[in-house]
Amino acid sequence: MGIDTSQPTELIDSHAHLDDPAFDADREAALARAREAGVAAIVNVGYDEARWASTRALVEAHPEVYAVLGLHPHEAASWDEALGARLRAALAGPRVVALGEIGLDFYRDYAPHEAQRAAFAAQLGLARELGLPVVVHSRAAEDEVVATLAAAGVARGVLHSFSGSLETARRALDLGLHLSLTGPVSYPKAEHQRDLARLIPPGRLLLETDCPYLAPQPRRGRRNEPAFVRFTCEAIAAARGEPAEAIGRATTENAIRLFGLNIA
């Protein structure tokens, strides 16, 4: 199964990690393949201080790449006021469109829960102060994440690579948040992901690869890359019984609106 590069709808990969070492051998080629596949913009997420620099380098070199910068919950134990000040400075850079990925991860437990909660709360405050949307990571903590966002009054943002319950999805949507889906929506046994695809209103849905992870079914087991976001679009369209062009158009408009992307 190949990518239909003749399809006119431009897509946006709203969450990528192109600065990952998995792309060191062919990063420029991966970007070229994305352009050929009709990917108009890539939002690259720098989730710790080292990745802020590598994400900025991508943004400087490629006009179709935008930056999201923040501290991932796995790294939450390193959060302090000095790091927060450096993040504030980094967020002032060119084409930085959101703060993230932030949140809670009680599955891996790479950082103490209280440290995760403190870093999450501090970064939500920074996002409110700077008027930035947030990109939120949640694993085995979806209910608490949504409750924290509600208590903080955060309505501009996205729960990325969402796989929580339908009820949690409804609560997030009620807050005004977007939800994004990844390659697993195309897996034969991932019926819950397709239930989510049918639940999320077209105006709140985003596409992402989360590359190099979570490759869609036609590339499953291999490295993911932004060009493959079209497979995810097609799987969501099939689940909803709608044309892929309609899903592509809606998700592109949503990403442009949420992140303030300047897409010609």
NUVONU-65220 format. One line per 2 residues: their letters; for each residue y, z, x of N, C-alpha, C. Coordinates in steps of 0.1 Angstrom, whole numbers, always signed. Example, Ala and Ser with C-alpha at 12.3 -4.5 7.8 and 13.67 -1.06 7.14 Angstrom:
# NUVONU-65220
as> -57:+78:+132:-45:+78:+123:-33:+78:+132 | -22:+71:+128:-11:+71:+137:+0:+79:+129
END
This chain:
# NUVONU-65220
mg> -12:+0:+9:+0:+0:+0:+12:+0:+9 | +21:-10:+7:+33:-11:+16:+45:-7:+8
id> +56:-5:+15:+69:-2:+9:+75:-14:+4 | +80:-14:-9:+86:-26:-15:+101:-26:-11
ts> +103:-33:+0:+117:-34:+5:+126:-44:-3 | +120:-51:-12:+128:-60:-20:+135:-53:-32
qp> +130:-40:-35:+136:-33:-46:+151:-30:-43 | +160:-33:-52:+174:-32:-49:+180:-18:-48
te> +174:-9:-55:+180:+5:-56:+180:+12:-43 | +192:+16:-39:+193:+24:-26:+189:+38:-29
li> +182:+44:-20:+177:+58:-21:+183:+67:-11 | +183:+80:-13:+188:+90:-4:+177:+100:-1
ds> +174:+102:+12:+165:+112:+16:+173:+125:+17 | +172:+134:+8:+181:+146:+7:+177:+157:+16
ha> +166:+156:+24:+162:+167:+32:+152:+161:+43 | +157:+160:+55:+149:+155:+66:+151:+163:+78
hl> +142:+162:+88:+143:+168:+101:+140:+158:+112 | +149:+148:+112:+147:+137:+122:+149:+142:+136
dd> +155:+153:+138:+156:+158:+152:+144:+166:+157 | +133:+166:+148:+121:+172:+152:+115:+165:+164
pa> +108:+172:+173:+102:+165:+184:+91:+154:+180 | +87:+155:+168:+77:+145:+163:+83:+131:+163
fd> +97:+130:+164:+103:+117:+164:+109:+113:+178 | +106:+121:+188:+111:+118:+201:+108:+104:+206
ad> +96:+100:+203:+91:+87:+208:+97:+75:+201 | +101:+77:+188:+106:+65:+181:+116:+68:+170
re> +125:+77:+173:+136:+81:+164:+144:+69:+159 | +148:+61:+168:+157:+49:+164:+149:+40:+156
aa> +136:+38:+159:+128:+29:+151:+126:+35:+137 | +124:+48:+136:+123:+54:+122:+136:+52:+114
la> +147:+53:+120:+160:+51:+113:+161:+37:+109 | +157:+27:+118:+157:+13:+114:+148:+10:+102
ra> +136:+16:+102:+126:+15:+91:+132:+20:+78 | +140:+31:+79:+146:+37:+67:+156:+27:+61
re> +164:+21:+70:+174:+12:+65:+167:+0:+59 | +157:-5:+65:+149:-17:+59:+143:-13:+46
ag> +140:-1:+44:+134:+4:+31:+144:+7:+20 | +157:+5:+24:+167:+8:+14:+172:+22:+13
va> +170:+30:+23:+175:+44:+24:+189:+43:+29 | +198:+46:+19:+213:+45:+23:+218:+57:+30
ai> +212:+68:+29:+217:+80:+36:+205:+90:+38 | +207:+98:+49:+197:+108:+52:+204:+121:+55
vn> +200:+131:+48:+206:+144:+50:+197:+152:+59 | +202:+154:+71:+193:+161:+81:+197:+176:+82
vg> +186:+184:+81:+188:+198:+80:+185:+206:+93 | +196:+212:+99:+195:+220:+111:+193:+234:+107
yd> +181:+240:+109:+178:+253:+103:+179:+264:+113 | +183:+262:+125:+185:+273:+135:+196:+268:+145
ea> +200:+276:+153:+212:+273:+162:+209:+261:+171 | +197:+260:+176:+194:+248:+184:+194:+235:+176
rw> +189:+236:+164:+189:+224:+155:+203:+221:+150 | +213:+230:+150:+226:+226:+147:+231:+216:+156
as> +229:+218:+169:+233:+209:+180:+226:+195:+178 | +213:+195:+176:+206:+182:+176:+209:+175:+163
tr> +212:+182:+152:+216:+175:+140:+230:+169:+142 | +239:+177:+148:+253:+171:+151:+252:+158:+159
al> +242:+158:+169:+241:+146:+177:+236:+134:+169 | +228:+136:+159:+223:+126:+150:+235:+121:+142
ve> +243:+130:+137:+254:+126:+128:+264:+118:+136 | +267:+122:+149:+276:+115:+157:+272:+101:+160
ah> +258:+99:+161:+253:+86:+165:+250:+76:+153 | +249:+82:+141:+244:+74:+130:+253:+77:+117
pe> +260:+67:+113:+269:+70:+101:+262:+72:+88 | +249:+69:+87:+242:+71:+75:+236:+85:+75
vy> +237:+93:+85:+231:+107:+86:+242:+117:+83 | +239:+127:+75:+248:+138:+72:+241:+151:+76
av> +249:+161:+77:+243:+174:+83:+243:+185:+72 | +233:+193:+72:+232:+206:+66:+228:+216:+76
lg> +236:+227:+77:+234:+236:+88:+232:+250:+82 | +223:+258:+88:+221:+272:+83:+210:+278:+91
lh> +206:+290:+86:+196:+298:+93:+184:+300:+84 | +173:+294:+87:+160:+294:+79:+155:+309:+78
ph> +149:+312:+67:+144:+326:+66:+134:+330:+77 | +127:+320:+83:+118:+323:+94:+125:+329:+106
ea> +138:+325:+107:+146:+330:+119:+156:+341:+115 | +154:+347:+104:+163:+357:+98:+166:+369:+107
as> +156:+373:+115:+157:+384:+124:+168:+383:+134 | +172:+370:+137:+183:+368:+146:+197:+368:+140
wd> +198:+370:+127:+211:+370:+121:+219:+382:+125 | +232:+379:+129:+241:+390:+131:+255:+384:+129
ea> +265:+392:+130:+279:+387:+128:+283:+377:+138 | +278:+378:+150:+282:+367:+160:+276:+354:+156
lg> +263:+354:+152:+257:+342:+148:+263:+336:+136 | +267:+345:+127:+275:+340:+115:+288:+334:+118
ar> +295:+339:+128:+307:+333:+133:+305:+319:+139 | +294:+318:+147:+291:+305:+152:+287:+295:+142
lr> +279:+299:+131:+276:+291:+120:+288:+286:+113 | +298:+295:+110:+310:+291:+104:+317:+280:+112
aa> +318:+281:+125:+324:+271:+133:+316:+258:+132 | +303:+258:+132:+295:+246:+132:+297:+239:+118
la> +299:+247:+108:+300:+241:+94:+313:+233:+93 | +322:+235:+102:+335:+228:+101:+334:+214:+108
gp> +322:+210:+113:+321:+198:+120:+320:+186:+110 | +321:+174:+116:+321:+162:+107:+308:+160:+99
rv> +310:+155:+87:+299:+152:+78:+289:+163:+76 | +294:+175:+76:+285:+187:+72:+287:+188:+57
va> +276:+187:+49:+278:+186:+35:+272:+198:+27 | +265:+207:+34:+260:+219:+27:+256:+229:+38
lg> +252:+241:+33:+247:+252:+41:+233:+254:+38 | +224:+253:+48:+210:+255:+45:+202:+251:+58
ei> +189:+252:+58:+182:+257:+46:+181:+272:+47 | +184:+279:+37:+184:+293:+36:+175:+298:+25
gl> +172:+311:+25:+163:+315:+14:+154:+326:+18 | +142:+326:+12:+132:+337:+14:+119:+330:+16
df> +111:+335:+25:+97:+330:+27:+88:+342:+29 | +81:+346:+19:+72:+357:+19:+58:+353:+21
yr> +56:+340:+24:+42:+335:+26:+39:+336:+41 | +47:+331:+49:+45:+331:+64:+48:+345:+70
dy> +59:+351:+64:+63:+364:+69:+66:+364:+84 | +74:+354:+88:+78:+353:+102:+90:+363:+105
ap> +96:+368:+95:+107:+377:+96:+106:+388:+86 | +110:+400:+89:+109:+411:+79:+116:+407:+66
he> +111:+412:+55:+117:+408:+42:+132:+412:+41 | +135:+424:+46:+149:+429:+45:+158:+421:+53
aq> +153:+416:+65:+161:+408:+73:+164:+394:+66 | +153:+389:+60:+155:+377:+52:+165:+378:+41
ra> +164:+389:+34:+174:+392:+23:+188:+393:+28 | +190:+400:+39:+203:+401:+45:+209:+388:+49
af> +201:+380:+56:+206:+367:+61:+209:+358:+49 | +201:+358:+39:+203:+350:+27:+216:+354:+20
aa> +218:+367:+18:+230:+371:+11:+242:+368:+19 | +242:+370:+32:+253:+367:+40:+257:+352:+40
ql> +247:+343:+40:+249:+329:+40:+254:+324:+27 | +249:+330:+16:+254:+327:+3:+269:+330:+2
gl> +273:+342:+8:+287:+345:+8:+295:+335:+16 | +290:+331:+27:+297:+321:+35:+298:+308:+28
ar> +288:+304:+21:+288:+291:+13:+299:+292:+2 | +299:+303:-5:+310:+305:-15:+324:+304:-9
el> +325:+311:+2:+339:+311:+8:+343:+297:+13 | +334:+289:+18:+337:+276:+23:+336:+265:+12
gl> +332:+269:+0:+330:+259:-10:+319:+249:-8 | +308:+253:-1:+297:+244:+2:+286:+246:-7
pv> +279:+236:-11:+266:+238:-18:+255:+243:-9 | +245:+249:-14:+234:+254:-6:+221:+247:-8
vv> +214:+246:+3:+200:+241:+3:+191:+252:+5 | +182:+255:-4:+174:+267:-5:+160:+265:-3
hs> +154:+273:+6:+140:+273:+9:+134:+285:+2 | +122:+283:-5:+116:+294:-12:+101:+292:-11
ra> +94:+302:-6:+79:+302:-6:+74:+316:-9 | +66:+316:-19:+60:+329:-24:+71:+339:-27
ae> +83:+334:-31:+94:+343:-34:+103:+336:-44 | +98:+327:-52:+107:+319:-61:+114:+327:-71
de> +108:+337:-77:+115:+345:-87:+127:+353:-81 | +124:+359:-69:+135:+366:-63:+146:+357:-58
vv> +143:+345:-53:+153:+336:-49:+162:+332:-60 | +156:+328:-72:+164:+324:-83:+173:+336:-88
at> +167:+348:-88:+174:+360:-92:+186:+363:-83 | +184:+361:-70:+194:+363:-60:+206:+353:-62
la> +202:+340:-64:+212:+330:-67:+220:+333:-80 | +213:+338:-90:+220:+341:-102:+230:+353:-100
aa> +225:+363:-93:+234:+375:-91:+246:+372:-83 | +244:+362:-73:+255:+358:-65:+264:+347:-71
gv> +261:+343:-83:+269:+333:-90:+269:+319:-84 | +258:+316:-77:+257:+303:-71:+250:+293:-80
ar> +258:+282:-83:+253:+272:-92:+253:+258:-85 | +259:+257:-73:+259:+244:-66:+249:+244:-55
gv> +238:+237:-57:+228:+237:-46:+215:+231:-51 | +205:+231:-43:+192:+226:-46:+181:+235:-40
lh> +171:+237:-48:+159:+243:-44:+150:+232:-38 | +149:+231:-25:+142:+220:-19:+127:+221:-19
sf> +121:+209:-19:+106:+209:-19:+100:+219:-29 | +105:+218:-41:+102:+229:-51:+88:+227:-56
sg> +81:+239:-56:+67:+239:-61:+64:+252:-70 | +75:+258:-74:+73:+270:-82:+69:+267:-96
sl> +69:+278:-104:+64:+276:-118:+74:+269:-127 | +69:+264:-138:+78:+257:-147:+89:+266:-152
et> +85:+279:-155:+95:+288:-160:+106:+291:-149 | +102:+292:-137:+112:+294:-126:+121:+282:-125
ar> +115:+270:-127:+123:+258:-126:+133:+258:-138 | +129:+262:-149:+138:+262:-161:+150:+272:-158
ra> +146:+284:-152:+157:+293:-149:+167:+287:-139 | +162:+281:-129:+170:+274:-119:+179:+264:-125
ld> +173:+256:-134:+181:+245:-141:+192:+251:-149 | +188:+262:-156:+198:+269:-164:+210:+274:-156
lg> +208:+277:-143:+219:+281:-135:+228:+270:-131 | +223:+257:-132:+230:+246:-128:+225:+240:-115
lh> +214:+245:-110:+209:+240:-97:+201:+227:-98 | +200:+220:-87:+192:+208:-86:+178:+213:-81
ls> +168:+204:-83:+155:+206:-77:+151:+193:-71 | +144:+194:-59:+140:+182:-52:+125:+183:-51
lt> +119:+171:-51:+104:+170:-50:+101:+161:-37 | +89:+164:-32:+85:+157:-20:+72:+150:-22
gp> +66:+145:-11:+54:+137:-11:+42:+142:-19 | +40:+155:-20:+28:+159:-28:+28:+156:-42
vs> +40:+152:-48:+40:+148:-62:+31:+135:-64 | +28:+128:-53:+19:+116:-54:+5:+119:-51
yp> +1:+132:-48:-13:+135:-45:-21:+135:-58 | -33:+130:-58:-41:+129:-70:-43:+142:-78
ka> -45:+153:-70:-47:+166:-77:-35:+174:-80 | -23:+169:-77:-11:+177:-78:-5:+175:-91
eh> -12:+179:-102:-7:+177:-115:+5:+186:-118 | +5:+198:-112:+17:+207:-114:+30:+200:-109
qr> +29:+193:-98:+41:+186:-93:+45:+176:-103 | +36:+169:-109:+40:+159:-119:+45:+165:-131
dl> +40:+177:-135:+46:+185:-146:+61:+188:-143 | +64:+192:-131:+77:+194:-127:+86:+181:-127
ar> +80:+170:-123:+87:+158:-123:+91:+154:-138 | +82:+157:-147:+86:+154:-161:+96:+164:-167
li> +96:+177:-162:+105:+187:-167:+119:+185:-162 | +121:+182:-150:+135:+182:-144:+143:+170:-150
pp> +154:+173:-156:+163:+163:-161:+167:+153:-151 | +169:+140:-154:+173:+130:-144:+185:+134:-136
gr> +194:+141:-143:+207:+144:-136:+206:+156:-127 | +194:+162:-125:+192:+174:-116:+182:+171:-106
ll> +177:+159:-105:+165:+156:-96:+170:+150:-83 | +164:+155:-72:+167:+148:-59:+153:+144:-53
le> +154:+134:-44:+142:+130:-36:+144:+135:-22 | +133:+139:-16:+133:+142:-2:+120:+139:+5
td> +120:+138:+18:+108:+137:+25:+104:+151:+32 | +113:+159:+36:+111:+171:+44:+103:+166:+57
cp> +106:+154:+61:+99:+149:+73:+102:+157:+85 | +92:+158:+94:+79:+151:+95:+68:+156:+87
yl> +71:+165:+78:+60:+171:+70:+58:+164:+56 | +47:+167:+49:+45:+164:+35:+46:+149:+32
ap> +39:+141:+40:+39:+126:+37:+32:+124:+24 | +37:+114:+17:+32:+110:+4:+18:+104:+5
qp> +11:+102:-6:-3:+98:-6:-6:+86:+2 | +2:+75:+1:-2:+63:+10:-1:+66:+25
rr> +6:+76:+29:+7:+80:+43:+2:+94:+46 | -6:+100:+36:-10:+113:+37:-18:+116:+50
gr> -16:+127:+56:-23:+130:+69:-16:+125:+81 | -5:+117:+79:+2:+112:+90:+17:+118:+90
rn> +24:+115:+100:+38:+119:+101:+46:+113:+90 | +54:+121:+83:+63:+116:+73:+76:+111:+79
ep> +83:+102:+72:+96:+97:+77:+104:+92:+66 | +117:+91:+67:+126:+88:+56:+122:+75:+48
af> +117:+65:+55:+113:+53:+48:+104:+56:+36 | +96:+66:+38:+85:+69:+28:+90:+76:+15
vr> +103:+79:+15:+109:+85:+3:+107:+76:-10 | +105:+63:-7:+103:+54:-19:+90:+57:-25
ft> +80:+60:-18:+67:+64:-24:+68:+76:-34 | +76:+85:-30:+79:+97:-38:+86:+93:-51
ce> +96:+84:-49:+103:+79:-61:+94:+72:-70 | +85:+64:-65:+76:+57:-74:+66:+66:-81
ai> +62:+77:-74:+52:+86:-80:+59:+94:-92 | +71:+98:-89:+79:+105:-100:+81:+95:-112
aa> +85:+83:-109:+87:+73:-120:+74:+72:-128 | +63:+71:-121:+50:+69:-128:+47:+81:-137
ar> +50:+93:-132:+47:+105:-139:+56:+106:-152 | +68:+101:-151:+77:+102:-162:+76:+89:-171
ge> +69:+79:-167:+68:+67:-175:+81:+60:-175 | +88:+60:-164:+101:+53:-163:+101:+43:-151
pa> +110:+34:-152:+111:+25:-140:+115:+32:-127 | +110:+28:-116:+114:+34:-103:+128:+32:-101
ea> +134:+20:-105:+148:+18:-103:+157:+28:-110 | +153:+33:-121:+160:+43:-129:+160:+56:-121
ig> +148:+60:-116:+148:+73:-109:+155:+72:-96 | +154:+60:-89:+162:+58:-77:+177:+59:-79
ra> +181:+53:-89:+196:+53:-92:+201:+67:-96 | +193:+74:-104:+197:+87:-108:+197:+97:-96
tt> +187:+97:-88:+186:+106:-77:+197:+103:-66 | +200:+90:-64:+210:+87:-55:+224:+92:-60
en> +227:+90:-73:+239:+95:-78:+240:+110:-77 | +229:+117:-80:+229:+131:-79:+232:+136:-65
ai> +226:+130:-55:+228:+134:-41:+243:+131:-37 | +248:+120:-41:+262:+117:-38:+271:+127:-44
rl> +268:+131:-56:+277:+140:-63:+276:+154:-57 | +263:+159:-55:+261:+173:-50:+267:+174:-36
fg> +264:+165:-27:+268:+166:-13:+281:+160:-10 | +287:+152:-19:+300:+145:-16:+298:+135:-5
ln> +287:+127:-6:+284:+117:+4:+293:+105:+2 | +297:+99:+13:+305:+87:+12:+297:+75:+14
ia> +290:+70:+4:+281:+58:+4:+289:+46:-1 | +290:+36:+7:+297:+24:+4:+290:+16:-7
END
